[in-house]
Amino acid sequence: MEKSTWRNVLGVCVLVHIICSHVMIAMVGVRINAGFLLTFLYACMAFVIFRPVYRIISIMQLGSMVSAYAFFMIFALYDPVWFTIIKVDWVVFALLILMCLTYGHQLMERITLWMMSVCLGEALYTLAIHRLTLPVVIGDLSFLSLVVQGAIFLLGVDQFGKLLSTRSSRKPVKGAAKST
């Protein structure tokens, strides 16, 4: 990434996010990670700034992704036999990545969908099981690790797509020998 104001702002946001990831905020018997709140704030700002063309469709897609996240996490809690070999985090990760790649057309749209769906899914899951667990914690460090892994994976897929498109768009040089 070349040096720019956007890169500096992004760097400051990442550093603030890392600092806040170990701070817990207690509200009404629920402990919320400050990193979770920042992630959700970034996702909401991106949703407003980058304005999806079809906002209603984006909201419906987001709803399906949030439901999928919460469903698999609750399903793994009540029926752990299915997830003894494969951890539920990997199933949720793969499912939501596939949904992001299917629903989103551009990188920012995909990352925004990823961050919002994981944040809202985590909140829905935690609030759904809060009667079963005494300390309710929204957005622990494993959640933040899932968010970062997904964003990096989506960025890697985007860069790989750009690499393939530039490679396929090369024109052969005149006079060059053909290889068989």
TABEL-V784160 format. One record per pair of residues at least 12 apart in sequence whose ideal C-beta (glycine too) atoms are under 7 Angstrom apart, sorted by the first residue. I is the first residue (numbers start at 1). J is the second residue. Records with the same first field share a line. If there is no record, write none. Layout:
I=J ; J
//
This chain:
13=42
17=35 ; 38
20=34 ; 35 ; 38
21=33 ; 35 ; 141 ; 144
29=136
30=136 ; 138
31=135 ; 136 ; 137
32=138 ; 139
33=138 ; 139 ; 140
35=139 ; 144
36=119 ; 138 ; 139 ; 143
39=115 ; 119 ; 147
40=119
42=115
43=112 ; 115 ; 116 ; 119
46=108 ; 112
47=112 ; 116
50=108 ; 109 ; 112
52=109
61=103 ; 113
62=113 ; 116 ; 117
65=96 ; 99 ; 113 ; 117
66=117 ; 120 ; 121 ; 124
68=95 ; 96 ; 99
69=92 ; 96 ; 117 ; 118 ; 121 ; 125
70=121 ; 124 ; 125 ; 128
72=88 ; 91 ; 92 ; 95
73=88 ; 92 ; 125
74=125 ; 128 ; 129
76=88
77=129
89=146
93=146 ; 149 ; 150
96=114 ; 117 ; 118 ; 150
97=150 ; 153
100=113 ; 114 ; 154
101=157
107=154 ; 155 ; 158
110=154
111=151 ; 154
114=150 ; 151 ; 154
115=147
118=146 ; 147 ; 150
122=138 ; 139 ; 143
123=138
126=138
//
